[in-house]
Amino acid sequence: MTSIGVGVTTYNRPGLLEQTLRRIRAHTPPEVPIVVVDDGSDTPSPHATFRFPENRGIAAAKNKCLELLADLGVEHLFLFDSDTYPITDDGWWRPYVDSPEPHLMHQFARGPAHWAIHEIHRDDHLVAYDRPRGCMLYVHRSVLDVVGGMHVAWGKHGGEHGDWSSRIHRAGLTAHPYADVAVKTIECLDEQRRGVSSVDWQEHQHWKHVDATRLPRFAEYREQPVPVLVPRRADNGHRDQLWKHLTAHYWDHLTGYRVVEGEHLDGPFNRSAAINTAARMAGNWDVCVVADSDTWVPGGQLDAAVARCRETARLVYAFDMVVELSRACTDHILTGGPLDWTALGIDTVRTEQSVIQSSMLVVPRTLFDRVGGFDEGFVGWSAEDNAHHKACAIMGGEPERITGAAFHLWHPSSRPPGTDRHYRNNQLRWLRYCAARTEDDLRRIRCSL
């Protein structure tokens, strides 16, 4: 038999999942692999092949199904919601596998809890619509090499299915972006009744703010370590020494993270531009760490910040104080001397929130994109972190902090004199952020580069 495999995603619907798996297994040969991805249900599903510790969203869960099935060598992949199932014993998968189309989806024109979609094409084999449904998606393995999986930039719900199908179509792989086989072999409960969905539509509206034209055609579907965005400009001196040490003795020993260096090489250093460059280079991520190249936090604090960020969808700092290490202590660390934390040389400890809004922070992709990343209108030294904090607070809610210290290695001060033109402009721009209260206020500031 042609190699087919089924992936089922679920979130907080244990009874429905039980029914769906029973129906899929009743209509599917026993040798067909069925993987179940639990997207962080409050009570872990006993049927899960894989479980996210927190609710990551539809795109991440579907991508995990793609990864698991691809690793099993499956050629024809079927992605089911936990309320969708086959309704025939006569090879429900065959019309999809036999079709020349490498991507199709189960479609229905209308349901009691769904908007109507309109038929735009029909022949003996296919029926196409003007809008997509996402309850069961079929894809041939070859498609993953061209467009990958779903973009997690869409957030927890909304837009990810249609964007994936549109990218497949724009790649020239399908005749219609949203098509199904002409014979019905699949059923979705949404076709019959209301109240089935586990998604709170009012809570998850981020998809309205996503500009699909700015998303790349390829989206990595395999789970990647959390990207650590590090803004950098080599100085061939002390700062490079600090970064080399932190890379070798800190980042290279942390599991679950990958460093992505963002450079800004022209003119005065623009830290915001360097961070935004690294964010683009990082690919298909749901949360990122923005880290200075001279600072570290204990690994447990960073892990806790990532988990909190995914849970709250807010900006989260991996610390609530910054320990400024002395020059002597920093030199001792760089030469590989043993650390005696009881006698650690400290210049000062900063705890005032307004002056500890950089160093090591975790941002969800949905919020990062919505605020437009870091504001590149800040050139040179000062205030871009404070502006990003204010923008995230307005659009995502008050940022949170993990209890603990960030440790900052000593280096010569880079603060320019108060007469520096870029410094003065940064301060004036920051004053506009201080007065901002709404998303429209922030948009007007961003438009005035």
Phi and psi in degrees as a GROMACS rama.xvg file:
@    title "Ramachandran Plot"
@    xaxis  label "Phi"
@    yaxis  label "Psi"
@TYPE xy
-55.4713  139.872  THR-2
-70.7056  106.937  SER-3
-119.989  157.87  ILE-4
-150.321  152.913  GLY-5
-120.47  134.228  VAL-6
-119.156  133.186  GLY-7
-121.86  128.708  VAL-8
-106.211  145.084  THR-9
-148.283  151.722  THR-10
-151.888  112.302  TYR-11
55.4757  36.2479  ASN-12
-134.357  63.465  ARG-13
-62.5046  -43.4369  PRO-14
-65.3208  -43.7444  GLY-15
-65.2048  -39.5692  LEU-16
-60.6286  -43.7384  LEU-17
-56.0249  -47.9302  GLU-18
-62.9114  -43.3805  GLN-19
-65.0496  -45.6821  THR-20
-63.1593  -38.5105  LEU-21
-62.2211  -42.3894  ARG-22
-69.428  -41.4195  ARG-23
-62.3443  -45.5888  ILE-24
-67.2026  -32.262  ARG-25
-67.8544  -27.1103  ALA-26
-108.756  9.08251  HIS-27
-128.653  136.727  THR-28
-56.161  144.183  PRO-29
-63.397  -22.9958  PRO-30
-79.6889  -9.51142  GLU-31
-74.6951  124.634  VAL-32
-70.6963  137.586  PRO-33
-124.938  118.275  ILE-34
-109.689  144.441  VAL-35
-122.162  126.165  VAL-36
-109.879  117.212  VAL-37
-90.9812  114.574  ASP-38
-85.9925  57.6327  ASP-39
72.4922  36.2685  GLY-40
-57.0143  148.903  SER-41
-57.3055  -41.245  ASP-42
-109.6  114.827  THR-43
-55.3761  137.733  PRO-44
-77.3704  131.433  SER-45
-69.8583  -13.0007  PRO-46
-91.8954  -2.86727  HIS-47
-69.5506  130.311  ALA-48
-76.8635  -34.8951  THR-49
-145.432  142.78  PHE-50
-132.477  128.517  ARG-51
-76.6662  138.805  PHE-52
-68.6903  -20.2028  PRO-53
-135.562  162.271  GLU-54
-69.8862  110.583  ASN-55
-96.3745  -23.4034  ARG-56
110.812  166.882  GLY-57
-62.5805  -45.8292  ILE-58
-60.3159  -46.0949  ALA-59
-64.2853  -40.0022  ALA-60
-68.1268  -43.6467  ALA-61
-64.4041  -40.1306  LYS-62
-61.2595  -38.4798  ASN-63
-64.2847  -37.7686  LYS-64
-60.2683  -45.0886  CYS-65
-58.8645  -43.4589  LEU-66
-63.2122  -47.1161  GLU-67
-63.835  -43.5661  LEU-68
-69.1462  -39.9735  LEU-69
-62.5336  -38.7005  ALA-70
-66.8842  -21.8823  ASP-71
-85.482  -1.09879  LEU-72
79.6124  20.094  GLY-73
-70.6431  137.523  VAL-74
-93.6932  -40.4737  GLU-75
-114.567  113.283  HIS-76
-106.307  132.415  LEU-77
-120.444  123.449  PHE-78
-108.779  113.956  LEU-79
-107.342  140.112  PHE-80
-74.0849  163.379  ASP-81
-79.9707  9.02206  SER-82
-119.763  19.7331  ASP-83
-130.096  141.779  THR-84
-159.722  160.68  TYR-85
-72.7585  154.985  PRO-86
-127.395  14.9356  ILE-87
-141.899  146.957  THR-88
-86.8269  -11.0732  ASP-89
-89.0175  59.0281  ASP-90
61.559  64.7272  GLY-91
-54.9613  -26.7866  TRP-92
-82.0807  -19.2417  TRP-93
-60.4593  -44.1867  ARG-94
-58.8751  -31.6277  PRO-95
-74.7381  -47.2508  TYR-96
-65.3616  -37.7674  VAL-97
-77.9749  -16.4781  ASP-98
-69.5275  145.773  SER-99
-71.5844  -11.2467  PRO-100
-78.6332  126.026  GLU-101
-81.9218  -3.45924  PRO-102
-147.576  127.786  HIS-103
-144.84  171.051  LEU-104
-149.297  150.53  MET-105
-69.5533  128.671  HIS-106
-124.146  148.244  GLN-107
-143.25  139.848  PHE-108
-64.1722  -38.0721  ALA-109
-157.742  156.4  ARG-110
-145.932  162.952  GLY-111
-63.9299  -21.186  PRO-112
-118.482  16.3351  ALA-113
-132.544  151.711  HIS-114
-65.3693  156.054  TRP-115
-79.3453  144.177  ALA-116
-119.625  159.463  ILE-117
-119.456  134.99  HIS-118
-69.8256  132.012  GLU-119
-120.189  -8.76111  ILE-120
-160.058  144.234  HIS-121
-152.214  136.058  ARG-122
-141.19  -165.771  ASP-123
-68.1379  -17.3759  ASP-124
-116.579  -33.3754  HIS-125
-128.19  151.662  LEU-126
-132.674  130.013  VAL-127
-118.376  150.933  ALA-128
-126.223  167.479  TYR-129
-84.4554  -12.569  ASP-130
-141.017  160.632  ARG-131
-97.7978  158.953  PRO-132
-112.207  160.415  ARG-133
-126.415  18.164  GLY-134
-76.7481  -28.0589  CYS-135
-147.373  121.732  MET-136
-119.109  133.736  LEU-137
-109.934  139.638  TYR-138
-148.863  141.844  VAL-139
-84.1127  145.658  HIS-140
-53.308  -34.1592  ARG-141
-62.3169  -27.2942  SER-142
-63.828  -33.9521  VAL-143
-64.6775  -27.549  LEU-144
-73.7423  -20.6366  ASP-145
-95.4609  -48.9944  VAL-146
-118.135  -6.7739  VAL-147
71.0573  -140.699  GLY-148
-113.764  -139.578  GLY-149
-97.5368  145.495  MET-150
-77.5101  125.372  HIS-151
-77.3142  -6.04275  VAL-152
-61.2241  -17.017  ALA-153
-74.8419  -9.05192  TRP-154
86.8534  -157.229  GLY-155
-74.6341  -27.0893  LYS-156
-160.338  139.997  HIS-157
106.655  116.095  GLY-158
96.2184  -22.1299  GLY-159
-67.1586  -39.3069  GLU-160
-66.851  -50.3685  HIS-161
-62.917  -39.0361  GLY-162
-63.3386  -42.3142  ASP-163
-60.6346  -47.8001  TRP-164
-64.1564  -38.1759  SER-165
-66.1593  -40.847  SER-166
-65.8221  -38.0154  ARG-167
-62.5434  -41.5534  ILE-168
-67.8421  -43.8363  HIS-169
-65.6883  -22.0441  ARG-170
-77.3918  -1.77518  ALA-171
82.4625  19.9287  GLY-172
-93.7531  -20.4706  LEU-173
-128.731  154.029  THR-174
-76.4027  -31.02  ALA-175
-137.589  143.778  HIS-176
-68.6672  -35.6708  PRO-177
-126.926  81.4651  TYR-178
-124.546  155.976  ALA-179
-132.095  165.456  ASP-180
-71.8731  155.405  VAL-181
-75.3046  -21.7122  ALA-182
-98.8767  134.852  VAL-183
-86.0962  117.404  LYS-184
-124.109  -1.09692  THR-185
-127.047  147.574  ILE-186
-131.374  143.375  GLU-187
-122.012  136.759  CYS-188
-62.16  -24.7142  LEU-189
-63.8835  -19.0427  ASP-190
-71.4034  -20.4589  GLU-191
-109.859  -35.5713  GLN-192
-151.184  163.796  ARG-193
-86.0027  170.219  ARG-194
74.0306  18.9001  GLY-195
-87.5596  -36.5076  VAL-196
-62.5481  144.223  SER-197
-93.9099  3.81635  SER-198
-96.58  132.042  VAL-199
-86.9576  101.21  ASP-200
-59.7797  -37.0198  TRP-201
-70.6341  -29.7305  GLN-202
-76.832  -36.2985  GLU-203
-105.601  86.9567  HIS-204
-117.352  12.3401  GLN-205
-61.5225  -30.8462  HIS-206
-54.9499  -24.8347  TRP-207
-67.3231  -20.1626  LYS-208
-99.3633  1.77404  HIS-209
-89.6354  129.871  VAL-210
-96.2334  100.103  ASP-211
-61.7992  -26.3217  ALA-212
-67.7814  -16.9941  THR-213
-95.5983  -3.22331  ARG-214
-86.531  137.129  LEU-215
-67.6148  159.497  PRO-216
-64.42  -38.2089  ARG-217
-96.2684  133.837  PHE-218
-125.818  117.384  ALA-219
-59.1587  126.938  GLU-220
-100.021  -13.6825  TYR-221
-81.9132  139.331  ARG-222
-58.8681  126.852  GLU-223
-111.634  151.493  GLN-224
-60.1244  156.204  PRO-225
-63.2842  126.632  VAL-226
-73.0196  138.62  PRO-227
-109.326  107.348  VAL-228
-86.02  117.34  LEU-229
-119.05  111.083  VAL-230
-75.2713  129.769  PRO-231
-141.979  147.095  ARG-232
-144.515  118.971  ARG-233
-61.4592  137.875  ALA-234
-115.816  -1.32646  ASP-235
53.7846  33.6334  ASN-236
-151.016  -136.462  GLY-237
-63.4872  -43.7386  HIS-238
-64.5644  -36.5104  ARG-239
-63.9648  -35.7097  ASP-240
-62.499  -43.6455  GLN-241
-60.2573  -46.6651  LEU-242
-66.1204  -40.8609  TRP-243
-61.0336  -40.6326  LYS-244
-67.0492  -47.2712  HIS-245
-63.3084  -37.4574  LEU-246
-61.6017  -47.8047  THR-247
-74.6749  -35.0191  ALA-248
-105.85  -7.46129  HIS-249
-126.926  -68.365  TYR-250
-64.3589  -37.244  TRP-251
-67.8951  -11.7212  ASP-252
-108.695  -0.0442989  HIS-253
-95.0437  126.789  LEU-254
-88.3025  148.463  THR-255
88.877  8.26509  GLY-256
-133.688  150.713  TYR-257
-136.827  128.69  ARG-258
-80.4392  131.38  VAL-259
-124.412  109.238  VAL-260
-84.3792  130.863  GLU-261
-110.716  126.531  GLY-262
-106.997  152.651  GLU-263
-137.277  110.349  HIS-264
-102.96  -18.9154  LEU-265
-101.777  133.151  ASP-266
69.2311  -164.014  GLY-267
-58.8456  143.04  PRO-268
-61.3322  127.001  PHE-269
-110.171  98.5644  ASN-270
-62.721  -38.3185  ARG-271
-61.2617  -44.9077  SER-272
-63.0352  -38.0114  ALA-273
-65.6975  -41.3377  ALA-274
-64.5502  -44.4651  ILE-275
-64.5389  -36.3066  ASN-276
-62.4087  -45.6899  THR-277
-62.8164  -36.9815  ALA-278
-61.9931  -39.9957  ALA-279
-68.8454  -39.8455  ARG-280
-66.438  -26.3525  MET-281
-70.1351  -19.235  ALA-282
84.8789  -135.675  GLY-283
-93.9458  85.7695  ASN-284
-120.53  154.318  TRP-285
-104.409  -32.0882  ASP-286
-137.199  151.95  VAL-287
-133.68  157.427  CYS-288
-102.276  133.431  VAL-289
-107.185  113.774  VAL-290
-125.213  137.826  ALA-291
-75.8125  155.312  ASP-292
-85.0476  8.7876  SER-293
-128.79  17.7448  ASP-294
-139.273  146.905  THR-295
-140.334  160.509  TRP-296
-129.648  155.954  VAL-297
-54.8105  141.298  PRO-298
-57.058  -36.1114  GLY-299
-63.444  -35.3299  GLY-300
-65.9976  -40.8516  GLN-301
-66.0838  -43.3035  LEU-302
-59.2664  -41.9428  ASP-303
-65.5024  -36.9765  ALA-304
-66.7086  -39.5748  ALA-305
-64.1923  -44.7684  VAL-306
-62.752  -42.4817  ALA-307
-65.0446  -39.0897  ARG-308
-62.2573  -44.1562  CYS-309
-66.8621  -32.6379  ARG-310
-73.8806  -40.615  GLU-311
-101.33  -17.4284  THR-312
59.4227  29.6367  ALA-313
-115.239  163.911  ARG-314
-65.6472  132.283  LEU-315
-131.464  128.424  VAL-316
-89.7607  139.231  TYR-317
-85.8662  22.6064  ALA-318
-165.589  165.036  PHE-319
-130.262  9.71352  ASP-320
-154.447  153.224  MET-321
-117.733  121.344  VAL-322
-94.0592  113.421  VAL-323
-85.9623  108.5  GLU-324
-75.5582  146.227  LEU-325
-73.414  166.597  SER-326
-62.5034  -42.3624  ARG-327
-63.3684  -42.187  ALA-328
-64.4574  -43.1658  CYS-329
-62.5433  -44.2392  THR-330
-61.4289  -38.6964  ASP-331
-63.6047  -42.5082  HIS-332
-64.3594  -44.0569  ILE-333
-65.1064  -28.8761  LEU-334
-86.7596  2.59907  THR-335
85.672  16.0656  GLY-336
-71.4281  152.284  GLY-337
-68.2453  142.465  PRO-338
-87.5944  126.855  LEU-339
-109.694  96.7896  ASP-340
-66.1127  -19.2287  TRP-341
-76.3629  -20.7848  THR-342
-120.878  25.6981  ALA-343
-64.4971  130.931  LEU-344
-76.4022  116.535  GLY-345
-122.522  132.196  ILE-346
-80.4752  -46.8469  ASP-347
-164.428  165.754  THR-348
-122.786  121.441  VAL-349
-98.8958  129.809  ARG-350
-127.669  -14.2985  THR-351
-66.1384  125.033  GLU-352
-57.8647  -36.7784  GLN-353
-66.0094  -18.5433  SER-354
-111.08  9.96211  VAL-355
-129.72  54.4788  ILE-356
-113.044  27.6325  GLN-357
-138.352  -154.157  SER-358
84.2735  -62.1698  SER-359
-158.796  96.6649  MET-360
-129.95  155.38  LEU-361
-120.302  129.503  VAL-362
-126.778  132.35  VAL-363
-72.8718  146.511  PRO-364
-58.0616  -40.8941  ARG-365
-59.7515  -40.3373  THR-366
-76.6687  -40.8764  LEU-367
-56.8128  -46.8874  PHE-368
-68.44  -38.2098  ASP-369
-67.0935  -37.6903  ARG-370
-81.9007  -5.1625  VAL-371
82.4032  26.7415  GLY-372
69.206  -156.624  GLY-373
-82.9145  145.828  PHE-374
-76.0208  111.947  ASP-375
-77.8609  1.72841  GLU-376
-71.5377  -13.6829  GLY-377
-88.2153  118.508  PHE-378
-118.167  134.381  VAL-379
79.8108  -143.879  GLY-380
-95.2442  139.511  TRP-381
102.181  133.439  SER-382
82.8723  -11.9213  ALA-383
-64.6979  -34.7247  GLU-384
-67.4183  -42.4408  ASP-385
-62.902  -39.5706  ASN-386
-64.8982  -41.1854  ALA-387
-64.7959  -40.5995  HIS-388
-58.5439  -46.3972  HIS-389
-65.5585  -42.0983  LYS-390
-63.5589  -42.126  ALA-391
-66.3865  -35.9422  CYS-392
-65.5393  -40.4529  ALA-393
-69.0386  -42.4986  ILE-394
-91.5985  -24.0942  MET-395
-124.124  -3.39115  GLY-396
99.9956  162.508  GLY-397
-58.398  125.717  GLU-398
-58.2831  155.226  PRO-399
-115.666  166.346  GLU-400
-133.741  147.91  ARG-401
-96.6303  135.794  ILE-402
-68.7712  130.594  THR-403
142.75  175.82  GLY-404
-103.422  149.702  ALA-405
-105.533  137.864  ALA-406
-107.738  122.466  PHE-407
-109.418  120.168  HIS-408
-73.9543  143.194  LEU-409
-68.466  143.705  TRP-410
-156.212  160.275  HIS-411
-59.1474  143.256  PRO-412
-64.2113  138.672  SER-413
-106.655  8.89335  SER-414
-66.3084  126.609  ARG-415
-80.1758  166.533  PRO-416
-67.205  156.819  PRO-417
-61.38  -16.2543  GLY-418
-85.8543  -6.40107  THR-419
-61.8925  130.341  ASP-420
-60.9465  -44.9246  ARG-421
-67.5222  -38.6662  HIS-422
-62.3573  -43.7136  TYR-423
-63.119  -43.0204  ARG-424
-64.0857  -38.2264  ASN-425
-62.5439  -41.4465  ASN-426
-65.6413  -39.2126  GLN-427
-65.6386  -39.2919  LEU-428
-66.6224  -39.0509  ARG-429
-63.7777  -36.6173  TRP-430
-60.6479  -34.1637  LEU-431
-67.7444  -37.5386  ARG-432
-64.6135  -38.7873  TYR-433
-59.5627  -33.7859  CYS-434
-86.0587  -10.7114  ALA-435
-70.4286  141.665  ALA-436
-128.655  -21.9712  ARG-437
-131.229  169.041  THR-438
-62.4267  -36.4309  GLU-439
-63.7698  -38.2316  ASP-440
-59.4058  -44.7235  ASP-441
-65.0471  -39.2794  LEU-442
-63.4913  -38.8157  ARG-443
-66.294  -36.7177  ARG-444
-64.9936  -45.2058  ILE-445
-63.3191  -29.8152  ARG-446
-75.8969  -8.67012  CYS-447
-108.83  60.6368  SER-448
